[in-house]
Amino acid sequence: MVVLDLFSGAGGLSEGFFRVNSTFVGHVEADAYACKTLKTRTAYWNLKNTNKLEIYYDYLLKKISTEELWQIAGVSDSQDVINKEISNNTFDDIVNTVKSNLASKNLNGVDVIIGGPPCQAYSVIGRARMKETVSCDPRNFLYKYYVQFLETFKPKMFIFENVPGLKSAGNGQYFEDLKKAIDDAGYHIELDELIASDFGVLQGRKRIIIVGWKKENDKKYVYPDFEKIVNDKYFVSDVLNDLPKTTPGAKIEGKNKYTKPANQYLQDSNIRDEGFDILTQHDTRPHNDRDREIYKEAILAWDTRKERLCYKELSTRRSDLITHKNTTSFTNRFNVIKADERASHTILAHMAMDGHYYIHPDIKQLRSLSIREAARLQSFPDDFYFEGPRTAIFRQIGNAVPPKMAEQIAKKIQELI
């Protein structure tokens, strides 16, 4: 499949399409760090497809620089990753770059467009945080550019991914406008609310997946029938238990750092192959002593009572840990990753702000998740390297589509086409 990837982020959705041997003619993304991640991952796939992964492993071991990796893998001068915000001012330039990429690869056109505009303005949490300003947020209308790309490149099919709140944002008007714009562009759509745990991801992440195709193919295509993966043998602990224990503000990387062989879940989900032995980005944010004490209380609440810590109730046991006078606004601020459950709560981009919502379950460590642990809960493989500072990386991870989910979507689209 020839694929154009819009609002790419770090490439969780595109990772699924890479895995079914798609050819990309553009990853369009405004964030500079995410674009660097996309280039590094493209380098990985270029080297994998030419049996030269030892070069990529040298990069993970810091034997070569990022620029050297990109140069060797042929991505330094590539125009496949387009670091531009999609707007009236950039639309024509982006279109011309994609057309140039098509020509340079001797391709006739785009088969599939994938992606989803930034979801902060559509999500329930985002709307609550932004309050009255949400109605004038320009991100509400980025879908119009998505439709313009459909009209320009006329793909056979498209995937539009977003949060469940898309249907209710603006009292449902944004979604109605989106459907009308897509219909006017000549496409039929169907959609479903999918949950990542049904795709073998150990996370209860919900997403709206819209699948569209040209109306002329209305009898040929259908919404994919995704077979649910029933998880009756794996727990969240299976994502975490081979990684070394660490402390706040620490980084553990290199060979021979895993504490256990890759378990069956890690192998089945392509997170870590049995022979892979290079740990990267097991990198944790620092915490002050007060927060670590609160983390201890949160872990104890779950381990002993299977209850989530309520910030207000903390004042009756440990009033010395209360720092906010308005305790009614912070009741659910702290949350532990439940190691003994089948799926964790959703990994969100907000984890870039603080780690209170993503407390590691081990009471001996008293810290939030590392970069690698968060990536694993999103089903990113351990050989997936994120570029940028820690905060930017957490944002990339939280915004991504889980690759294991994306891969199954890509396989179904490939079958239909």
C-alpha positions as CSV (number, residue, x, y, z in Angstrom):
1,M,0.0,0.0,0.0
2,V,1.1,3.6,-0.7
3,V,0.3,5.6,2.4
4,L,0.2,9.3,3.3
5,D,0.3,9.8,7.1
6,L,-1.2,13.1,8.4
7,F,-0.8,14.5,12.0
8,S,1.7,11.6,12.4
9,G,2.9,12.2,16.0
10,A,5.7,9.8,16.8
11,G,4.3,7.2,14.4
12,G,2.3,4.7,16.4
13,L,-0.3,4.4,13.6
14,S,2.3,4.4,10.8
15,E,4.3,1.7,12.7
16,G,1.4,-0.7,12.0
17,F,1.5,0.1,8.3
18,F,5.3,-0.2,8.2
19,R,4.8,-3.8,9.5
20,V,2.7,-4.7,6.5
21,N,5.4,-3.4,4.1
22,S,3.6,-0.1,3.1
23,T,5.4,2.6,1.2
24,F,5.1,6.0,2.7
25,V,5.1,9.2,0.6
26,G,4.8,11.5,3.6
27,H,4.5,11.8,7.3
28,V,3.2,15.2,8.1
29,E,3.8,16.5,11.7
30,A,4.2,19.9,13.3
31,D,6.2,18.8,16.3
32,A,10.0,18.9,15.6
33,Y,10.9,16.2,18.1
34,A,8.2,13.8,16.8
35,C,9.6,14.3,13.3
36,K,13.1,13.3,14.5
37,T,11.5,10.2,16.0
38,L,9.8,9.5,12.7
39,K,13.1,9.8,10.8
40,T,14.9,7.5,13.3
41,R,12.1,4.9,12.9
42,T,12.2,5.2,9.1
43,A,15.9,4.6,9.4
44,Y,15.2,1.5,11.4
45,W,12.8,0.1,8.7
46,N,15.2,1.0,5.9
47,L,18.0,-0.9,7.6
48,K,15.8,-3.8,8.5
49,N,14.6,-4.2,4.9
50,T,18.2,-4.3,3.7
51,N,19.4,-6.7,6.5
52,K,21.6,-4.0,8.1
53,L,20.1,-3.8,11.5
54,E,23.5,-4.0,13.2
55,I,23.9,-0.3,12.2
56,Y,20.7,0.6,14.0
57,Y,21.8,-1.4,17.1
58,D,25.1,0.6,17.0
59,Y,22.9,3.7,17.3
60,L,21.0,2.3,20.3
61,L,24.4,1.6,21.9
62,K,25.5,5.2,21.1
63,K,28.3,4.1,18.9
64,I,27.1,6.4,16.1
65,S,25.3,9.7,16.1
66,T,21.8,10.4,15.0
67,E,23.0,12.2,11.9
68,E,25.3,9.3,11.1
69,L,22.4,6.9,11.4
70,W,20.2,9.0,9.2
71,Q,22.9,9.4,6.6
72,I,23.7,5.7,6.4
73,A,20.0,4.7,6.3
74,G,19.2,7.2,3.6
75,V,16.8,9.5,5.5
76,S,19.0,12.6,5.9
77,D,17.9,14.1,2.6
78,S,14.6,12.3,2.4
79,Q,11.4,14.4,2.1
80,D,9.2,11.7,3.6
81,V,9.0,13.3,7.0
82,I,7.5,16.8,6.5
83,N,7.9,19.0,9.6
84,K,5.1,21.5,9.0
85,E,1.9,22.5,10.7
86,I,-1.0,21.9,8.3
87,S,-2.6,25.3,7.6
88,N,-3.7,27.5,4.7
89,N,-0.2,28.8,4.4
90,T,1.5,25.3,4.2
91,F,-1.1,23.1,2.5
92,D,0.1,23.7,-1.1
93,D,3.7,23.2,-0.1
94,I,2.9,19.9,1.6
95,V,0.9,18.7,-1.4
96,N,3.8,19.5,-3.7
97,T,6.2,17.6,-1.5
98,V,4.0,14.6,-1.5
99,K,3.6,14.7,-5.2
100,S,7.4,15.0,-5.6
101,N,7.8,11.9,-3.4
102,L,5.3,10.0,-5.5
103,A,7.2,10.9,-8.6
104,S,10.7,10.1,-7.2
105,K,9.4,6.6,-6.1
106,N,7.7,6.0,-9.5
107,L,4.2,5.7,-7.9
108,N,0.9,6.5,-9.5
109,G,-1.0,7.6,-6.4
110,V,-1.9,7.3,-2.8
111,D,-3.8,4.2,-1.7
112,V,-4.5,5.1,1.9
113,I,-4.5,8.3,4.0
114,I,-4.1,7.7,7.7
115,G,-4.1,9.9,10.8
116,G,-6.1,12.0,13.1
117,P,-6.0,15.7,14.1
118,P,-4.8,16.6,17.6
119,C,-7.5,15.5,20.0
120,Q,-7.2,18.0,22.9
121,A,-10.2,20.1,21.7
122,Y,-12.3,16.9,21.2
123,S,-11.5,15.0,24.4
124,V,-13.7,15.3,27.4
125,I,-10.7,16.0,29.6
126,G,-9.4,18.6,27.2
127,R,-12.7,20.4,27.0
128,A,-13.0,20.5,30.8
129,R,-9.5,21.9,31.1
130,M,-9.9,24.5,28.3
131,K,-13.5,25.5,29.4
132,E,-14.9,28.4,27.3
133,T,-11.8,28.7,25.2
134,V,-12.4,25.3,23.6
135,S,-15.0,26.7,21.2
136,C,-12.5,28.9,19.4
137,D,-9.6,26.5,19.4
138,P,-8.4,26.2,15.8
139,R,-7.7,22.5,16.3
140,N,-11.5,21.9,16.1
141,F,-11.3,22.6,12.4
142,L,-8.1,20.7,11.4
143,Y,-10.4,17.9,10.0
144,K,-11.1,20.3,7.1
145,Y,-7.5,19.9,5.9
146,Y,-7.8,16.1,6.2
147,V,-10.7,16.3,3.8
148,Q,-8.8,18.6,1.5
149,F,-6.1,15.9,1.3
150,L,-8.8,13.3,0.4
151,E,-10.0,15.6,-2.4
152,T,-6.5,16.2,-3.7
153,F,-5.1,12.6,-3.6
154,K,-8.3,10.6,-3.9
155,P,-7.1,7.5,-2.0
156,K,-9.0,4.2,-2.2
157,M,-9.5,4.3,1.6
158,F,-8.7,6.3,4.7
159,I,-8.3,5.9,8.4
160,F,-9.3,8.8,10.7
161,E,-8.4,8.1,14.3
162,N,-9.5,10.2,17.3
163,V,-10.9,10.2,20.9
164,P,-14.5,9.1,21.7
165,G,-15.2,12.7,22.6
166,L,-15.1,13.5,18.9
167,K,-18.8,12.6,18.6
168,S,-19.9,14.9,21.4
169,A,-17.6,17.9,21.0
170,G,-19.4,21.1,20.2
171,N,-22.7,19.3,21.1
172,G,-22.1,17.0,18.2
173,Q,-21.8,19.7,15.6
174,Y,-18.1,19.1,14.8
175,F,-18.8,15.5,14.0
176,E,-21.8,16.3,11.9
177,D,-19.7,18.8,9.9
178,L,-16.9,16.2,9.5
179,K,-19.4,13.6,8.1
180,K,-20.9,16.1,5.7
181,A,-17.4,17.3,4.5
182,I,-16.4,13.7,3.9
183,D,-19.6,12.9,2.1
184,D,-19.2,16.0,-0.1
185,A,-15.7,14.7,-1.0
186,G,-17.2,11.5,-2.4
187,Y,-16.5,9.1,0.5
188,H,-18.6,6.7,2.5
189,I,-17.6,6.2,6.1
190,E,-18.3,3.8,8.9
191,L,-16.9,3.9,12.4
192,D,-16.6,2.1,15.7
193,E,-15.3,2.8,19.2
194,L,-12.4,0.4,19.7
195,I,-10.5,-0.5,22.8
196,A,-6.8,-1.3,22.7
197,S,-7.2,-4.2,25.1
198,D,-9.2,-6.0,22.5
199,F,-6.1,-5.9,20.2
200,G,-3.8,-7.5,22.8
201,V,-2.6,-4.2,24.2
202,L,-2.5,-4.3,28.1
203,Q,-4.2,-0.9,28.3
204,G,-7.9,0.2,28.4
205,R,-7.4,2.9,25.8
206,K,-10.6,3.8,23.8
207,R,-10.5,5.3,20.3
208,I,-12.9,6.2,17.5
209,I,-11.6,4.6,14.3
210,I,-13.4,5.9,11.2
211,V,-12.8,3.9,8.0
212,G,-13.8,5.6,4.7
213,W,-13.8,4.6,1.1
214,K,-14.9,6.0,-2.2
215,K,-18.6,5.8,-2.8
216,E,-18.0,4.0,-6.1
217,N,-16.6,1.1,-4.0
218,D,-19.5,1.0,-1.6
219,K,-20.3,-2.6,-2.5
220,K,-16.6,-3.7,-2.5
221,Y,-15.5,-2.5,0.9
222,V,-16.9,-2.9,4.4
223,Y,-15.8,-1.8,7.9
224,P,-13.2,-4.3,9.0
225,D,-14.2,-7.2,11.2
226,F,-11.6,-7.0,13.9
227,E,-11.3,-10.3,15.8
228,K,-11.0,-9.6,19.5
229,I,-8.0,-11.0,21.3
230,V,-9.2,-12.4,24.6
231,N,-6.6,-11.9,27.3
232,D,-7.0,-14.6,30.0
233,K,-3.4,-15.2,30.9
234,Y,-1.5,-11.9,30.9
235,F,-1.3,-9.1,33.5
236,V,0.1,-5.6,33.4
237,S,3.0,-6.9,35.5
238,D,4.1,-8.9,32.4
239,V,4.9,-5.6,30.7
240,L,7.1,-4.5,33.6
241,N,8.8,-7.4,35.3
242,D,11.9,-7.9,33.2
243,L,13.0,-4.2,33.6
244,P,15.6,-3.3,36.3
245,K,14.4,-1.5,39.4
246,T,15.4,2.1,39.4
247,T,15.0,5.4,41.2
248,P,13.5,8.8,40.4
249,G,15.7,10.9,38.1
250,A,17.7,7.9,36.9
251,K,18.5,6.4,33.5
252,I,19.4,2.8,32.8
253,E,20.5,1.9,29.3
254,G,22.8,-0.6,27.5
255,K,23.4,-4.3,27.0
256,N,22.8,-6.9,29.7
257,K,20.4,-4.6,31.6
258,Y,17.3,-6.8,31.5
259,T,16.7,-8.7,34.7
260,K,14.8,-11.6,33.1
261,P,14.4,-13.3,29.7
262,A,11.6,-11.9,27.5
263,N,8.3,-13.5,28.7
264,Q,5.7,-14.8,26.3
265,Y,3.6,-11.6,26.3
266,L,6.6,-9.5,25.4
267,Q,7.4,-11.9,22.5
268,D,3.8,-12.3,21.3
269,S,3.3,-8.5,21.2
270,N,6.6,-7.8,19.5
271,I,7.7,-5.6,22.4
272,R,10.9,-7.6,23.0
273,D,12.2,-10.5,21.1
274,E,13.9,-13.3,23.0
275,G,17.3,-12.4,21.6
276,F,17.1,-8.6,21.9
277,D,19.3,-7.3,24.7
278,I,19.6,-3.6,24.3
279,L,17.7,-1.6,26.8
280,T,17.1,2.1,26.0
281,Q,15.3,5.0,27.7
282,H,14.5,3.3,31.0
283,D,14.5,7.0,32.1
284,T,12.5,8.3,35.1
285,R,11.6,11.8,36.1
286,P,12.7,13.2,39.5
287,H,10.3,13.4,42.4
288,N,10.4,15.3,45.7
289,D,10.1,13.5,49.0
290,R,6.5,14.6,49.7
291,D,5.3,13.2,46.3
292,R,7.1,9.9,47.0
293,E,5.4,9.6,50.4
294,I,2.1,10.2,48.6
295,Y,3.0,7.5,46.1
296,K,3.6,5.1,49.0
297,E,0.1,5.9,50.4
298,A,-1.4,5.3,46.9
299,I,0.3,2.0,46.4
300,L,-0.7,0.9,49.9
301,A,-4.3,1.9,49.3
302,W,-4.4,-0.4,46.2
303,D,-2.3,-3.3,47.6
304,T,-4.2,-3.6,50.9
305,R,-7.7,-2.4,50.1
306,K,-7.9,-2.3,46.3
307,E,-8.9,1.3,46.5
308,R,-7.7,4.3,44.6
309,L,-6.1,7.1,46.8
310,C,-8.5,10.0,47.4
311,Y,-6.5,13.2,47.9
312,K,-9.1,14.6,50.3
313,E,-9.1,11.5,52.5
314,L,-5.3,11.7,52.7
315,S,-5.7,14.7,55.0
316,T,-7.2,12.5,57.7
317,R,-4.1,10.2,57.7
318,R,-1.2,12.2,56.5
319,S,-2.2,15.9,56.7
320,D,1.5,16.8,56.3
321,L,1.3,15.6,52.7
322,I,-1.5,18.0,51.7
323,T,-0.3,21.0,49.7
324,H,-3.5,22.2,48.0
325,K,-6.1,24.0,50.0
326,N,-8.8,23.0,47.5
327,T,-8.8,19.3,48.1
328,T,-12.0,18.8,46.1
329,S,-10.2,19.6,42.9
330,F,-7.4,17.0,43.4
331,T,-9.3,13.9,44.5
332,N,-8.2,11.7,41.6
333,R,-4.8,13.3,41.0
334,F,-2.8,10.2,42.0
335,N,-3.2,6.8,40.4
336,V,-1.2,3.6,40.5
337,I,-0.6,1.3,37.5
338,K,-2.4,-1.9,38.6
339,A,0.1,-4.7,38.1
340,D,-2.5,-7.4,39.0
341,E,-5.1,-6.3,36.4
342,R,-5.4,-7.3,32.7
343,A,-5.1,-3.8,31.4
344,S,-3.8,-0.5,32.7
345,H,-5.7,2.8,32.6
346,T,-5.1,5.0,29.5
347,I,-1.6,6.4,28.9
348,L,-2.3,10.1,28.1
349,A,-0.1,13.0,26.9
350,H,-0.7,14.7,30.2
351,M,2.0,12.4,31.7
352,A,4.4,14.9,30.2
353,M,3.3,17.3,32.9
354,D,3.8,15.1,36.0
355,G,3.8,11.4,36.8
356,H,1.2,11.4,39.6
357,Y,-1.3,9.5,37.4
358,Y,1.2,6.8,36.5
359,I,2.7,5.5,39.7
360,H,4.8,2.4,39.3
361,P,3.2,-0.4,41.4
362,D,6.4,-1.4,43.2
363,I,6.3,0.2,46.7
364,K,10.1,-0.2,47.0
365,Q,10.7,2.1,44.0
366,L,8.2,5.0,44.7
367,R,8.3,6.6,41.3
368,S,6.3,7.2,38.2
369,L,6.7,5.2,35.0
370,S,9.9,5.4,33.0
371,I,9.8,6.3,29.3
372,R,10.4,2.7,28.4
373,E,7.6,1.4,30.7
374,A,5.1,3.9,29.3
375,A,6.1,3.0,25.7
376,R,5.6,-0.7,26.5
377,L,2.1,-0.1,27.9
378,Q,1.4,1.5,24.5
379,S,2.9,-1.7,22.9
380,F,5.9,0.2,21.4
381,P,8.7,-2.3,20.8
382,D,11.9,-1.9,22.9
383,D,13.9,-1.1,19.7
384,F,11.6,1.9,19.0
385,Y,13.7,5.0,20.0
386,F,12.1,8.3,20.8
387,E,14.0,11.6,20.1
388,G,13.8,14.7,22.2
389,P,13.9,15.5,25.9
390,R,11.9,13.5,28.5
391,T,8.9,15.7,28.5
392,A,8.6,15.8,24.7
393,I,8.9,12.0,24.6
394,F,6.2,11.4,27.2
395,R,3.9,13.6,25.1
396,Q,4.8,11.6,21.9
397,I,4.0,8.3,23.7
398,G,0.7,9.6,25.2
399,N,-0.6,10.9,21.9
400,A,0.2,7.7,19.9
401,V,-2.0,4.9,18.6
402,P,-0.7,1.6,20.1
403,P,1.4,-0.1,17.4
404,K,-0.1,-3.5,18.1
405,M,-3.5,-2.1,17.5
406,A,-2.3,-0.2,14.4
407,E,-0.8,-3.3,12.9
408,Q,-4.1,-5.2,13.0
409,I,-5.9,-2.2,11.5
410,A,-3.3,-2.1,8.7
411,K,-3.6,-5.8,8.0
412,K,-7.4,-5.5,7.5
413,I,-7.1,-2.5,5.3
414,Q,-4.5,-4.3,3.2
415,E,-6.8,-7.3,2.8
416,L,-9.7,-5.1,1.7
417,I,-7.6,-3.3,-0.9
